[in-house]
C-alpha cells in the first residue's frame, strides 16, 4: 500500500534513527525534542504527506480520560490501518487503540502512565499526500446506526481505499461505508470482497465467521531473523558467569584417563528393575548406578572428592558426596547435584534425578540444587560421542564424561565372540593433587562395580 | 462435538421470539449463551480470545459462563509479584494467569462463576449487564439485597462484594466479564494473595481489597444449576431473545481452530510475567553477624535491567558484589532458572569462605 516515496522517507528516517550520537539541535522542548531535531536534519524530499493528528476516540460510557499503559509503536515506525498503537486503561477496562491510517508514526503525545484525554491527539501519523484529516470528536450520545444508504451521494473514501476498490473492480457506490458519515474504509472493501467471493475467509464452523484484518496476537520473544549479516550482542547473565568460571577452570592442570566399561550385566539388571521402579513412579536410567558406583569408589579415594583453596595451600576433604549431573537444558549446560549420595540407595538417587530433570526441563532449578557439588559426571553419551576431554568444574578436582553405550563384539573368557554393551569413560583430574595411579585405581573400582553389579550389594551402606 | 457445533450454527440462524422487552434488542439473530466445560484458566481465557476474534458480534451478543480450578488471575497491567506469592502458588498447584482486561486481581475456584458478555462496541454497556445479574438474583431469591455499585461491583447487604468487573475494548468488539461468588473457598486465598517479596515499587494497577461474601452464605439453598438457569433466563429476557445453555469444550481444536495458539500465548512466561510494567525493588538484605547489604534492582519486561548490591566494605570486596550484580542483568526476575544458574556458576570461584554464597542466596530470595 505504501508508495515509492514512503519507502524513500522511511529509509531515510531509519538512517537518522540509528545514529543516536549525531549532534542534534538542542531545542529544549521536552518530549518534542527528538521530533524537531530529526525534522531539521531531514533534507528536503520532493513531496511528503501531511501529518494527521490521530485523536483518541470515544471509549464509551462517558469516559473522558484514560491512562496510557503500553505503547506498541515508537516514533519512526511504519503502521498500517488496524495495527495496534497502544493500550490504555480506564476504570477496569483495557482498550487497544488501533490505527485508522497507513503511515509513519511521527510523534507520541504521552509517556507510559500519563493521562490521555478523549478527543485530544494521541499520535501524529504522516500519511500519504492528500489524505483527508479525520477529526473524531467525543460522541455526546451513543453512536448512530452505522449502516447507511449512500446511493446517489458522493462517496467518501481515501485515495488508498479508492485504489483498492479499483484494483478489485468494485464500484464504491455498491459498498456500504462504516466510517463516519458513511465514509468507506479499507475494512468495508475487504468485507465486500469476502461476501462476493467467499474466498478470503477460511471455512469455519460458526456461520458469519469473520476473520478480522487485525494484527496477529503479539508474538512471544522475538526470534533472530537471518539477514545474512553478522550479529553482535553482549554476553550477559548466565553466559557471563560461565566465561569467568571456565577461564578459571582451565588454569587447573588437567590430566586425562580413559577406559571402556562392559555394561552387559548392568543392562540386564536395569531391565529387570525398570518395571519395579516405574511401579513406584520413578523412571530408572543407568545414571543412578553410575552415580552410586562413583560414590562407593570415592569412599576409597576421598581425594577425588576434595577441594583446594586458591593458592593451593590447603586441601579440604569433603564429607558429603554431592555428585553433579551435567544437564543440557534450554538455558545451556547446567549441573545440578544429588546431595549426600553416600546415604542414598540407587532408587533414592533415581528419584532425585527425576526431580532435578523435571525442574531442569522447566527452567526452574534453584540455587540450592545448582551449588555445593563435589564431584561431577557428564553423560554426554545421551546425545552422542565416545571419548571426551571434560573440563573440571571448580572448586572440584575431578570429572568423568560418559560416552554412549554401543553394542560391540568382544571376546568372552572362553575366546568366543559375543555381543557386549560397551561404554567409554573419560576422566579428568587436577594434577596438582591427584596422580595418574589414583585416578586409574578409582576408575578400575568404579568399572568393577558396574561390570559386576552384584558386588555393589556387598558394599552398599 | 460436531452435533454441538451444528446446534450452535442453527442457533445463529434461529428464531428470535421477541417478547415485550426493553428498547435495545438485537436487530436480528439470537443471543447465544455458552457454558465452558473446561476448568483450566488458560483454556477459558483463550476461549474468550477466540470468541472475540472469530464471532461477528455486530449481529448478536454472546454470554459465556465459565469457572476455573483454583487460579490467581491478575489484570492486564498488574504486577504478579506484588499481587501474589508465586512460590506459595506453585507449591499449592495454583496457576497464575494474566487476563487481557484491566482491573485488579481475583482468585478463581470452582465456587466462583465467571460471566463474559461479548458485544459489539456499540452495544457495550456494563451497567446493563450487571443489572441483568442483579435482576436474576432477585428473581430467584427475592430476599437477597443485591446492588451494583458505582465501581461496577455487586454488593450484598450494602457492603459485601460478591462480584467484580473488568472489560476489554478493541476496534469493533468488546467484552465485559465479571465474577460471581457462589461458594468460593476463601481460606485458600490468604496464603497466596500477598506479595512474593518485599520492597517492590511499581506503578502497576493496584488491587483494591474489599470484604467478600458467598451467595450461599446468605441463600444457603441456592444451587449452582439454579443460579445458572436464572441467569440464562434473565439474559434472554433482558436482551430479547431465546437461547438455551450450550455446553462447549474449548480444548477441541477442531471446533475452535486456532485456540491452541491463544492458550500457549496466555500460558507463556512472556505474557504472564514479561508484560509487567517496569518496576524497581529496593530492600535491605539481612546477613549473618548482624550485617546487612542494600539491594536495588530495576526490572523491565520481567527481566533484570539493572542491579546494584551494596555491601559493608569490610565484609567482602565491593567488586565481588558487583560481579554478582552483573551476572543477574538480562536474566528473568525469578529466583530459579537462569538467575540461579548464573549465581551458582559464579559461586564456583568463591574464595570468601561462604560470604558471597550467603549474599547470593539473600539476593535470590529477594527476587520473585
Interface residues (C-beta under 8 A of the other chain):
Chain A: X59 X60 X61 X69 X70 X82 X87 X89 X90 X91 X92 X93 X94 X95 X96 X98 X112 X113 X142 X143 X146 X204 X205 X206 X207 X208 X209 X210 X211 X212 X214 X217 X220 X221 X236 X237 X238 X240 X241 X242 X244 X245 X248 X309 X310 X331 X332 X334 X359 X363 X364 X365 X366 X367 X370 X371 X393 X394 X395
Chain B: X5 X8 X9 X12 X13 X49 X53 X54 X55 X56 X59 X75 X76 X77 X100 X101 X102 X103 X104 X121 X122 X124 X125 X126 X152 X165 X166 X167 X168 X169 X170 X171 X172 X203 X205 X255 X257 X261 X262 X265 X268 X270 X271 X274 X275 X277 X323 X326 X327 X328 X329 X330 X331 X335 X336 X337 X338 X339 X340 X341 X342 X343 X344 X345 X346 X347 X348 X349 X350 X351 X357 X360 X361 X364
